[in-house]
Each structure stands twice: as C-alpha cells, then as structure tokens.
Amino acid sequence: MSNTAPRPGEFELGTDGPSAIIVGIDDSTTSLRAAAYTIGLARRQRSQVVAVYVAPTPFLSAASPAGAQVIMAESQAYDEIAKSLQAHIEDAARDRGVDVMFIATHGDAFNEIKRIAEDMRADAIVVGASMSAGHKLIGSLAVRLVRAGRWPVTVVP
C-alpha cells in the first residue's frame, strides 16, 4: 500500500461524498421531510446543506387599487413563511452539527433551484414529492429537475 496521492479519477476514501446538497423547501409536509432527510444525509456525508425556498411571483396586476395591497400582503406572508422555514431548518441542522445556508427567492421553483444549484456547484438535489394533481400535466418539480440531467435528484415522499 502506497502513501502517494491518488491519480485523477481514482477513488479516495473520505472524499467520495457530496460537498453541497440543495434541498427545496416550502411549508408542505413532504418538503419538511426532504429537509430532515437532507440534514441526515449531510451529517453522514459531511456535506453542506443549501436550503432553498422559492416564493411564487405575484400574479395580480398592481394597476388596480387593491392589486398593490394584495401583492404587498402576499409578499409579507411569503417573508413570514421564509423566516419560519429558516428558523426550523437552522435549528434542525445545528442540533445535528450540519452546516446550512438558507436562500429565499421569488420566481419559478424549477428555474430558481436550477440556477442556485449551478451557482453553488451542488452535487445533489433533494425535494419533497408533489401533492398537486396539476403536476400530471406539466410535470412535477422533481421530474423537471431529473430531466435537466445535471444532478442526482432524490424525491422524498
């Protein structure tokens, strides 16, 4: 057995796991399970967790007098959800000795998670299974991420 460093492409014990795992979270039961699963995986693999909350972009037009108030109320509600999720995942990660970064953004969940995964050079993505019947038509977030073909995607029921 040699003490030399492995050549490029060779397996090296202790460096074979993911270094950054993205988990998409919202206030659904399945995404909270995905977060718990990801924290456990990160603890075992000594990885960083990047928790991503994507609030939908408001659809109402601000042209009407009530539209601006509704958009502001929705924005405040999403901010409160983000704060609650951040506290929840940071507490769970801290209890298990896992490093977590929380990112809250607005937009399409697929595009934002994909962008953040590329920016963070993520090794894997974990999401909760969709409970929406409408996803049978356009495909769930998980299916769209798998089709992107850039990362292993784990779907937690």
N, C-alpha and C positions, 0 to 999 in steps of 0.2 A: 504494500500500500504506500502510495507516494503522498508527500505533503505539498505537492505543487497545486496551483490553482487549476480548476477545470478549464478546458478549452471552450471557446464559444459554442453554444448549442448543447453542451454536456449538462447533465443533471448535477446539481449541487445541493446536498442536503441542507435544509434550512432556508433556502431561497426560492423554493418552488411554488409558494402560495401567492395569492393576490396581494398587492400592496394597497390598492384602493378599491373599495366596493361601494357602488352607488345604490341607494335604496330610495325608491319613490314612495313618498308617504302622503297621506291625506288623513281625514278623520274617519275612514272606513275601518271596519274590523279586520279585513284581510290585509290592509296596508300596515296596520299596527302589528299584526302577526309577522309580516315581512320584516318590519323593523327589528322585532325581537330575534327573529331568525338570523338576520344580518349581523346583529351585535354578537350573537353566539358564534357565528362563523368567523367574524373578525377577531374575536378573542382567541379562538383556536388557531387561526392563521397569522395572528399578529399583524392585522391589517388595519387601515384607517377606514372609517365609515363616513361617507358623504351622503347625508340625508337631504333629499330634495323635495320641497313642497311647491307645487305649481298651482297657483290660484287661476281660475279661468279669467279671461279678459271680459270685462263687462260688455254686454251686447246692446244695452239700451242706448238710444241716442241722447246726447246731452242737450239736444236742441229744444226739447220740451222743458218747461219749468220744473216738473217733477223728476225728469230724467237725471239731472245733475245730482239731486238729493239721493236718488236711488243708487246711483253709481258710487257716491260717497259712502252711503250706508253699507253697500256690498264690500267696498274696499276696507272699511273698518272691520267688518265681520271676518273677512279673509285674514286681515292682520292679527285679529284675536286668535283665529284658528292656528295661524303660523306660530304665534307666541306659545300657545298651549302645546303644540306638537314639538317645538324646540325644547321646551322645559321637560317634556316627557322623555324624549329620546336622549337628551343630555344626561338626565338623571339615571336612566337605564344603562347608558354606556359607562358613566362614571362608576356605578356600582360594580361593573364587570371589568373595569380597568381598560376600557377601549377608548381610543381617540376618535372623536366625532366632529364633523364640520356640518353645520346646518345652513342650507341655502334655500331662501324663499324667493320665488319669482312669479311672474304672471305670463300667461300665454297658453299654448298648446302643450300638454304634458309630454307627448312624444318628442316634439321638437326641442323643448327645453331640457329634458333628461338627456337626449342625444347630444345636444350642444355641451352640456356640463360634463357628460362622460368623456367627450372628446377633449375638452379643455383640461380636465383633471387626469387624463390618461388612465381612465378607470380600467380595471382588469375584469370586472364583472358587474352585472346589474341584477338587483332583486326587486320584484314588485309583487303586490298582492293580486290575487285573481280578481277579475272584474265581476261585479254582481249585476251589471247593467245588461238588460236584454237588447238594447240598441247596438251593442258591440258586435252582434252577429252580422250586422250589415256592413259596418266599416272596419271591423277588426278591433280587438282589444289593444290596449297599450302594450301588453306583453307580446302579442302576435306581431305588432308593428316593430317592436324592438328586435325580436328574433329575425324578422325579415331584413332588418338593416344589416344583420350578419357581422357585426363588429365585435360583439362581446358575448360571453356566455350569459344567458338570461335565466334566472330562477324565478318561477312563479309559485308563490306560497298561497295555499287555499285558505 
